[in-house]
Amino acid sequence: MTEDARALTGRRIVVGVSGSIAAYKALILVRELTSAGAVVDVAMTPAATAFVTPLSFAALTHRPVVTDVLGLDPDSQIAHVELAEAADAIVVAPATANLLAELAAGLVDDAVSAIVCASRARVVIAPAMDAGMWTHPATQRNVETLRGFGYLVLEPEVGSLASGLTGIGRLAEPATIVAAVERLFARSGDLEGLRVVITAGGTREPIDPVRFIGNRSSGKMGVAMAEAARDRGAAVTLIGGTMSVTPPRGVTLTEATTAAAMRESVIRAAPAHDILIMAAAVADFAPARPSGRKIKRDASGLDLRLVPNPDIIAEVGEMPADIRPFLVGFAAESDDLEANATGKLRDKGLDLIVANQVGGPFDAIGSDDNTVTVFGVEGALTDWPMLPKRQIAERLWDLIADRYRRDDPAPTRGRKAATRAPRR
Ligand SMILES: Cc1cc2nc3c(=O)[nH]c(=O)nc-3n(C[C@H](O)[C@H](O)[C@H](O)COP(=O)(O)O)c2cc1C
């Protein structure tokens, strides 16, 4: 058995089946996933049950099949929520044009879309449809949206279609889908044993009890880093500022909405972690004297003096070597990206810095995609295209894990780890 194939042993996988003529191939998929050692649950849209019976899936999996978004399991648990939480991965195969649209729009009116929407597990989607439907701009836009969510959307294959025509739209072969799921898990343990702390989101610096100075950071990049690290086996602490995205499950969350609170949390957490990723947009300045009472409107205006906030990452950079984690900073620069990023890397004693341009025609802040360059002391290390943030996170972890292991080989790390606070 290959290492990839072993990756499925004991994994909880939900297969979501929708109303395509290719639904019968989901039976083969389920059989292959089960043979590879996965525990498979099947959910079906009502339309899917017109093509294949739930009984066929139940016979293959020896487990009940969820067909009703309003259903409860025998213990009165909401069936789709139970499955959404238990799943290590969700494979939607075949995915109809209609289901792609529902998933992209966040519509939840069947068991499959409900499970995908409620879950934070990894999602693989294998579309199947007529070539005209697949190439329609609406479908292509939906696919891009789903990829932006971090879902792996497999390309359909070219061949003869149910319509009698030949073209693109055939469901990927079950073996291709299984291989994609195996690859997902094969790399999933490579951060096991590492404790990582990640900051995400923006900060709010109070002016008075109701007003603040903030920034537009959404937290998406930091959260993508946290999800990827969690999925690859790391123990993750997320220090979250103000975020427009839901923090992932399965990580230890600390809330820190001001720069001062973030500093306190980071300084406390840093010695107990192997790697610190500072992805949060921490305010550089805060009002010198925030008012305890709401400031009244005044026709003469308001002078606000700002004072610099502590430079958190520089402080961690100065920690003694035995407690200082491997340090990765983020830099959003509007000018001289390389000079500013590498200057920051040197001045603050960072191991790596992830730089992205802001203020141009493309705005990375709040976007689902980004284009970044990673710099080390020797200069630029990457030349990546624009990618969804989750894919950037995966690539960053490949690079960070590689550097971390090279710079801090196992014997030192083992000794450091042994003296650290226990995993929380
Ligand atoms: C015989 C037949 C085959 C179909 N095959 C497909 C297909 O392969 N892909 C697709 O997107 N829709 C296909 N449809 C249309 C879907 O079944 C229809 O859009 C349905 O509403 C999908 O519901 P669901 O996405 O909730 O499963 C087919 C319909 C029929 C009658």
The ligand as a Tripos MOL2 file, in Angstrom:
@<TRIPOS>MOLECULE
LIG
   31    33     1     0     0
SMALL
NO_CHARGES

@<TRIPOS>ATOM
      1 C1        -31.5630   12.4300  -17.0760 C.3       1 LIG1
      2 C2        -31.0220   13.6640  -16.4290 C.ar      1 LIG1
      3 C3        -29.6730   13.8260  -16.2720 C.ar      1 LIG1
      4 C4        -29.1510   14.9790  -15.6790 C.ar      1 LIG1
      5 N1        -27.7900   15.0970  -15.5340 N.ar      1 LIG1
      6 C5        -27.2880   16.2290  -15.0300 C.ar      1 LIG1
      7 C6        -25.8740   16.3920  -14.9190 C.ar      1 LIG1
      8 O1        -25.0720   15.5060  -15.2520 O.2       1 LIG1
      9 N2        -25.3890   17.5330  -14.4070 N.ar      1 LIG1
     10 C7        -26.2270   18.5560  -14.0150 C.ar      1 LIG1
     11 O2        -25.7180   19.5930  -13.5850 O.2       1 LIG1
     12 N3        -27.5670   18.4050  -14.0800 N.ar      1 LIG1
     13 C8        -28.1180   17.2860  -14.5820 C.ar      1 LIG1
     14 N4        -29.4760   17.1470  -14.6670 N.ar      1 LIG1
     15 C9        -30.3290   18.2290  -14.1340 C.3       1 LIG1
     16 C10       -30.4180   18.1400  -12.6120 C.3       1 LIG1
     17 O3        -30.9110   16.8840  -12.2190 O.3       1 LIG1
     18 C11       -31.2810   19.2640  -12.0770 C.3       1 LIG1
     19 O4        -30.6570   20.5120  -12.3170 O.3       1 LIG1
     20 C12       -31.5810   19.1120  -10.6080 C.3       1 LIG1
     21 O5        -32.3680   20.2040  -10.1880 O.3       1 LIG1
     22 C13       -30.3310   19.0860   -9.7780 C.3       1 LIG1
     23 O6        -30.6460   19.0510   -8.4120 O.3       1 LIG1
     24 P1        -29.5450   18.9300   -7.2930 P.3       1 LIG1
     25 O7        -28.4250   19.8420   -7.6770 O.co2     1 LIG1
     26 O8        -30.2220   19.3840   -6.0420 O.co2     1 LIG1
     27 O9        -29.1440   17.5210   -7.1930 O.co2     1 LIG1
     28 C14       -30.0230   15.9990  -15.2460 C.ar      1 LIG1
     29 C15       -31.3910   15.8260  -15.3770 C.ar      1 LIG1
     30 C16       -31.8800   14.6820  -15.9740 C.ar      1 LIG1
     31 C17       -33.3780   14.5180  -16.1310 C.3       1 LIG1
@<TRIPOS>BOND
     1     1     2 1
     2     2     3 ar
     3     2    30 ar
     4     3     4 ar
     5     4     5 ar
     6     4    28 ar
     7     5     6 ar
     8     6     7 ar
     9     6    13 1
    10     7     8 2
    11     7     9 ar
    12     9    10 ar
    13    10    11 2
    14    10    12 ar
    15    12    13 ar
    16    13    14 ar
    17    14    15 1
    18    14    28 ar
    19    15    16 1
    20    16    17 1
    21    16    18 1
    22    18    19 1
    23    18    20 1
    24    20    21 1
    25    20    22 1
    26    22    23 1
    27    23    24 1
    28    24    25 2
    29    24    26 1
    30    24    27 1
    31    28    29 ar
    32    29    30 ar
    33    30    31 1
@<TRIPOS>SUBSTRUCTURE
     1 LIG1         1 GROUP 0 **** ****
